[in-house]
Amino acid sequence: MLGSLRELPRTVWLLGLVSFFNDSTSELIYPLLPIYLASVLMAGPKALGIIEGIAEATGSLLKLLSGVLADRRGSAKPWVVGGYALAAIARPLLAFATSWPILLLLRFADRVGKGLRSSPRDALLALTVDPSRRGLAFGFHRALDNAGAVVGPLLAAWLLAERVPLADIFLWAALGGRSRLP
């Protein structure tokens, strides 16, 4: 199996590593948003519902649109790079949010990035490998993505245990953001 993984194209490895860092920064920040909203921005559960509802709905709708547009233009890479870049910029800026509407705007930008990149990224993965190896490529990608989803909350817990302020934890996302663009 390790030999098979080594034989995967460079693009599959890059997208897997990008997804690892992207998910680790995402999962570093988003579990802390309710605490940040309540303790720093003095916003309640209604604000959280509005933020998450708008952000997730936008991201989901854009997945369809970005896939169609990437197909029409014949190039997935600009969508993938642009989507990851938007998230890399938006997440650390959460540290400077002074109200829940500003946090909404940044969360919206992050989910727009996800919506723009997801379908084109999957198309790029599929085009990069022989059809007989697509399962391996997608499985490898998902494994790295999920590993990032485990690392992020663990890092958040460690930073909280070290009494790092929430806004400073959001700035940690800039570290992952710098290492995720191919």
Summary of the structure (lengths in Angstrom):
residues: 182
radius of gyration: 17.0
end to end distance: 25.2
largest distance: 52.8
contacts: 618
relative contact order: 0.22
helix: 86%
strand: 0%
